[in-house]
Amino acid sequence: MRQVLVPLAVSPLLPPHGAAVRSLAGSSMGTTWSVKLVLAPDAPFPELQPVLDAVVAQMSHWDTGSDLARFNAAPAGTWLRLPAEFHHVLRYALGVAHDSGGAYDPCAGALVERWGFGAQRRHDQIGYSKPACAEIDALLAAPAIRLENGSAWQPGGVQLDLSSVAKGFAVDQLARALEARGVHHYLVEVGGELRGAGVKPDGQPWWVELEGVPDARNGVQTVVALHGLSLATSGDYRSYLECDGQRLPHTIDPRSGYPIDNQLASVSVLHAECMAADALSTALTVLGPVHGLAFAQARALAARFLLRRGGELIEIQSSAFSALLQ
């Protein structure tokens, strides 16, 4: 079975005469990136790697010299001035945390690290052990950060982790860089998160397939025209640990301190901004198929949930997602 989704609003802007699809690619943020763009024959290639380098320098929890690492290492009671982009992303992430009742939390880095999914302690390293209940309780008791006038307050011990929003923001930054250079027809991808605009020279949109679940016995192939849309997917198959005969996904519920256990295999979100699609796909994954769907419905989010049931997948769609089906 095959499903096709198309945007409800289509721009009349066409590529310049004689334009062709060009490709750029590289590596960043521990993954790869690629861009397909429509350029006139004499148009120069835009330089995009510095755009991604700037995001890494601010928000990487792997780079010990990043602004995020500087905040995480700051003493208790310290106010730190944040770069404008970092502040923007963190403020948005804290907003999603508030709206989701804590199902999403950019301040849960210490929990992620302790479960072995962070930059320092890895679950596949020798000597790894599951956290004890007392450790989790202590991490859940960490005080909250504050944002004021472009600065963030480190109350002590808070570890920011923007890995569930920074890639989406990086996609948006690449898109903005292209638009600023007069490129309005492109498909941008960073680590599987995508954003598309305009059309190809033949008038066709950028068709992409929603990420499937590799270990499922069934599944519906869904393709979407990324025309003024972004796509992000959160899945339990990307990273997980095997512990006491259980497969524990990398997505941690910040409310309980434990990996999620709601049978969701993946959640895909379509949104105008990739930063939003990235963060919201994680929030909906933690909320689960019932509360996550209610959250999506209340906010008119286009979301698809794939639920594991007896080795097969059950697809659940929000109304906004179903409205895109053709």
Phi, psi and omega per residue, in radians:
M1 nan 2.529 -3.100
R2 -2.334 2.331 3.080
Q3 -2.010 2.545 3.132
V4 -2.210 2.267 3.109
L5 -2.028 2.396 3.098
V6 -2.281 2.600 -3.138
P7 -1.164 2.653 -3.132
L8 -1.407 -0.327 3.109
A9 -2.171 2.295 -3.088
V10 -2.141 2.258 3.122
S11 -1.353 2.432 3.114
P12 -1.411 -0.063 -3.063
L13 -1.164 2.236 -3.135
L14 -1.910 2.728 3.117
P15 -1.121 2.742 3.097
P16 -1.136 2.675 -3.111
H17 -1.064 2.350 3.113
G18 1.384 0.100 -3.102
A19 -1.242 2.744 3.123
A20 -2.422 2.798 3.112
V21 -1.393 2.194 3.054
R22 -2.004 2.775 -3.096
S23 -2.234 2.491 3.026
L24 -2.295 2.643 -3.137
A25 -2.766 2.813 3.107
G26 -3.081 -2.841 3.126
S27 -2.285 2.565 -3.141
S28 -3.006 2.731 3.038
M29 0.980 0.571 3.126
G30 1.279 0.269 -3.115
T31 -2.607 -2.881 3.131
T32 -1.954 2.795 3.040
W33 -2.341 2.690 3.101
S34 -2.611 2.624 3.115
V35 -2.409 2.280 2.933
K36 -1.940 2.250 -3.080
L37 -2.437 2.656 -3.133
V38 -1.755 2.049 -3.078
L39 -2.180 2.591 2.984
A40 -1.177 2.723 -3.062
P41 -0.954 -0.603 -3.077
D42 -1.737 0.121 -3.093
A43 -1.377 2.416 3.126
P44 -1.334 2.715 3.054
F45 -1.296 2.337 3.083
P46 -1.311 2.599 3.089
E47 -1.575 1.987 -3.005
L48 -1.957 -0.381 -3.103
Q49 -0.988 -0.704 3.117
P50 -1.046 -0.511 3.105
V51 -1.088 -0.770 3.140
L52 -1.268 -0.658 3.113
D53 -1.032 -0.624 -3.141
A54 -1.177 -0.671 3.099
V55 -1.136 -0.760 3.119
V56 -1.066 -0.779 -3.099
A57 -1.073 -0.463 -3.126
Q58 -1.654 -0.749 -2.859
M59 -2.097 0.104 -3.125
S60 -1.321 2.311 3.019
H61 -1.658 0.031 3.031
W62 -1.618 -0.557 -3.107
D63 -1.497 1.976 -3.084
T64 -1.185 -0.212 3.125
G65 -1.729 0.078 -3.087
S66 -1.299 2.846 3.079
D67 -1.105 -0.623 3.101
L68 -1.123 -0.787 3.114
A69 -1.094 -0.626 3.106
R70 -1.116 -0.714 3.092
F71 -1.138 -0.798 -3.096
N72 -1.075 -0.525 -3.106
A73 -1.592 -0.064 -3.058
A74 -1.213 2.553 3.101
P75 -1.141 2.774 3.108
A76 -1.036 2.447 3.108
G77 1.428 0.305 -3.100
T78 -1.714 2.343 2.960
W79 -1.688 2.265 3.112
L80 -2.130 2.311 3.066
R81 -1.302 2.279 -3.103
L82 -1.859 2.524 2.971
P83 -1.011 2.636 -3.032
A84 -0.988 -0.731 -3.107
E85 -1.170 -0.751 3.097
F86 -1.038 -0.818 3.141
H87 -1.052 -0.739 3.139
H88 -1.075 -0.813 -3.123
V89 -1.163 -0.770 -3.131
L90 -1.131 -0.716 3.115
R91 -1.092 -0.739 3.121
Y92 -1.110 -0.788 -3.122
A93 -1.077 -0.694 3.106
L94 -1.170 -0.539 3.062
G95 -1.149 -0.727 3.081
V96 -1.140 -0.661 3.095
A97 -1.047 -0.774 3.128
H98 -1.121 -0.856 -3.069
D99 -1.130 -0.557 -3.086
S100 -1.576 0.099 -3.140
G101 1.172 0.497 3.114
G102 1.545 0.094 3.089
A103 -1.202 -0.346 3.049
Y104 -2.172 2.377 -3.100
D105 -2.690 1.949 3.117
P106 -1.238 -0.130 3.140
C107 -1.688 0.207 -3.085
A108 -1.631 0.388 -3.088
G109 -1.043 -0.624 -3.137
A110 -1.156 -0.645 3.073
L111 -1.142 -0.803 3.128
V112 -1.041 -0.757 -3.140
E113 -1.106 -0.784 -3.088
R114 -1.160 -0.535 3.102
W115 -1.382 -0.074 3.052
G116 1.614 0.345 -3.132
F117 -2.002 0.241 -3.113
G118 -1.724 -2.798 -3.065
A119 -1.492 -0.481 -3.029
Q120 -1.728 -0.989 -3.100
R121 -1.745 2.130 -3.088
R122 -2.006 2.462 -3.085
H123 -1.187 -0.326 -3.127
D124 -1.671 0.182 3.115
Q125 -1.626 2.661 3.102
I126 -1.103 2.379 3.111
G127 1.647 -0.037 3.132
Y128 -1.176 2.473 3.032
S129 -2.455 2.584 3.114
K130 -1.086 2.524 3.107
P131 -1.187 2.527 3.075
A132 -1.389 2.783 -3.124
C133 -0.986 -0.702 -3.122
A134 -1.116 -0.638 3.107
E135 -1.121 -0.782 -3.133
I136 -1.114 -0.759 3.118
D137 -1.038 -0.712 3.140
A138 -1.137 -0.704 3.135
L139 -1.204 -0.611 3.121
L140 -1.202 -0.384 -3.090
A141 -1.491 0.069 -3.111
A142 -1.081 2.449 3.117
P143 -1.204 2.880 -3.080
A144 -1.564 2.662 3.048
I145 -1.484 2.930 3.081
R146 -2.333 2.587 3.050
L147 -2.044 2.276 3.098
E148 -2.607 2.237 3.000
N149 0.882 0.752 3.083
G150 1.403 0.136 3.130
S151 -2.131 2.764 3.108
A152 -2.137 2.455 -3.132
W153 -1.739 2.156 3.091
Q154 -1.614 1.886 -3.111
P155 -1.327 -0.228 -3.125
G156 2.070 1.965 3.057
G157 1.517 -0.112 3.134
V158 -1.270 2.272 3.132
Q159 -2.024 1.889 3.099
L160 -1.268 2.489 3.030
D161 -2.459 1.875 -3.102
L162 -1.812 0.383 -3.086
S163 -1.128 -0.365 -3.136
S164 -1.637 0.189 3.108
V165 -2.492 -0.436 -3.044
A166 -1.196 -0.635 3.114
K167 -1.120 -0.741 3.090
G168 -1.076 -0.717 3.095
F169 -1.103 -0.684 3.119
A170 -1.076 -0.691 3.067
V171 -1.047 -0.809 3.128
D172 -1.082 -0.676 3.135
Q173 -1.132 -0.701 3.078
L174 -1.106 -0.744 3.120
A175 -1.075 -0.753 3.130
R176 -1.139 -0.646 3.111
A177 -1.122 -0.703 3.108
L178 -1.147 -0.789 3.136
E179 -1.055 -0.706 -3.134
A180 -1.121 -0.435 3.120
R181 -1.654 0.193 3.087
G182 1.422 0.248 3.110
V183 -1.706 2.018 -3.049
H184 -2.031 0.057 3.136
H185 -2.226 1.887 -3.019
Y186 -2.833 2.832 2.974
L187 -2.304 2.076 -3.084
V188 -1.945 2.412 3.118
E189 -2.457 2.326 3.014
V190 -2.343 1.968 3.098
G191 0.978 0.568 3.100
G192 1.664 -0.192 3.077
E193 -1.581 2.406 -2.940
L194 -2.300 2.686 2.994
R195 -2.582 2.331 -3.132
G196 -2.257 2.673 3.104
A197 -2.606 2.632 3.099
G198 1.187 -2.691 -3.090
V199 -2.471 2.961 3.054
K200 -1.399 2.956 -3.103
P201 -0.998 -0.470 3.133
D202 -1.484 0.085 3.115
G203 1.550 -0.113 3.119
Q204 -1.367 2.510 3.071
P205 -1.310 3.104 3.084
W206 -1.470 1.754 -3.133
W207 -1.477 2.224 3.077
V208 -2.327 2.697 -3.140
E209 -1.741 2.352 3.033
L210 -1.119 2.422 -3.077
E211 -1.057 2.266 3.100
G212 -1.571 -3.133 3.123
V213 -1.850 1.952 -2.983
P214 -1.023 -0.614 -3.027
D215 -1.705 0.243 -3.132
A216 -1.564 2.610 -3.139
R217 -1.422 -0.373 -3.139
N218 -2.390 3.062 3.125
G219 2.881 2.656 -3.140
V220 -1.788 2.242 3.061
Q221 -1.336 2.139 -3.122
T222 -2.156 2.159 3.092
V223 -2.026 2.586 -3.089
V224 -2.337 2.505 3.030
A225 -1.514 1.873 -3.134
L226 -1.447 1.457 3.138
H227 -2.093 1.676 -3.042
G228 1.301 0.412 -3.107
L229 -2.332 2.694 3.011
S230 -2.083 2.743 -3.105
L231 -2.400 2.281 3.049
A232 -2.402 2.526 -3.136
T233 -2.284 2.356 3.008
S234 -1.946 2.231 -3.076
G235 -2.371 2.577 -3.120
D236 -1.386 -0.098 -3.076
Y237 -1.637 -0.148 -3.053
R238 -1.295 -0.756 -3.139
S239 -2.654 2.308 -3.129
Y240 -2.796 2.887 3.077
L241 -2.159 2.572 3.066
E242 -1.699 2.120 -3.078
C243 -2.536 2.128 3.129
D244 0.929 0.720 3.113
G245 1.349 0.079 3.132
Q246 -1.915 2.578 3.001
R247 -1.774 1.982 -3.083
L248 -1.822 2.059 -3.128
P249 -1.210 2.810 -3.088
H250 -1.285 -0.248 -3.121
T251 -1.375 2.058 -3.123
I252 -1.720 2.377 3.029
D253 -1.437 1.921 -3.080
P254 -1.133 -0.277 -3.131
R255 -1.368 -0.638 -3.124
S256 -1.764 -0.454 -3.074
G257 1.532 0.064 -3.088
Y258 -2.051 2.753 3.047
P259 -1.029 2.596 -3.115
I260 -1.116 2.653 3.113
D261 -2.523 1.118 -3.072
N262 -2.154 0.220 3.071
Q263 1.206 0.167 3.088
L264 -1.380 2.208 3.080
A265 -1.499 -0.679 3.115
S266 -2.839 2.758 3.015
V267 -2.355 2.240 3.070
S268 -1.993 2.423 -3.131
V269 -2.237 2.328 3.012
L270 -1.847 2.304 -3.067
H271 -2.726 2.751 3.100
A272 -1.110 -0.615 -3.124
E273 -1.872 2.295 -3.130
C274 -1.246 -0.551 3.063
M275 -0.991 -0.770 3.135
A276 -1.184 -0.795 3.134
A277 -1.025 -0.690 -3.122
D278 -1.108 -0.956 -3.114
A279 -1.140 -0.732 -3.068
L280 -1.216 -0.578 3.096
S281 -1.103 -0.631 3.082
T282 -1.225 -0.781 3.139
A283 -1.048 -0.765 -3.137
L284 -1.162 -0.598 3.107
T285 -1.085 -0.760 -3.139
V286 -1.228 -0.709 3.139
L287 -1.103 -0.521 3.091
G288 1.592 3.050 -3.004
P289 -1.154 -0.529 -3.104
V290 -1.480 -1.048 -3.116
H291 -1.234 -0.555 3.101
G292 -1.143 -0.747 3.101
L293 -1.115 -0.730 3.122
A294 -1.080 -0.709 3.094
F295 -1.068 -0.803 -3.130
A296 -1.136 -0.729 -3.130
Q297 -1.114 -0.725 -3.094
A298 -1.156 -0.419 -3.087
R299 -1.975 0.202 3.132
A300 0.935 0.734 3.110
L301 -1.528 2.386 3.064
A302 -1.470 1.808 -3.047
A303 -2.370 2.498 3.043
R304 -2.127 2.226 3.107
F305 -1.877 2.307 3.015
L306 -1.960 2.007 -3.024
L307 -1.861 2.271 3.094
R308 -1.320 2.296 3.120
R309 -2.602 1.789 3.109
G310 1.085 0.667 3.122
G311 1.457 -0.077 3.100
E312 -2.045 3.023 -3.102
L313 -1.940 2.351 3.000
I314 -1.866 2.201 -3.132
E315 -1.672 2.286 3.077
I316 -2.136 2.272 -3.087
Q317 -2.077 2.474 2.961
S318 -1.343 2.847 -3.126
S319 -1.079 -0.677 -3.131
A320 -1.168 -0.578 3.067
F321 -1.204 -0.808 -3.125
S322 -1.077 -0.551 -3.135
A323 -1.135 -0.365 3.138
L324 -1.499 -0.207 -3.085
L325 -1.214 2.403 3.081
Q326 -2.205 nan nan
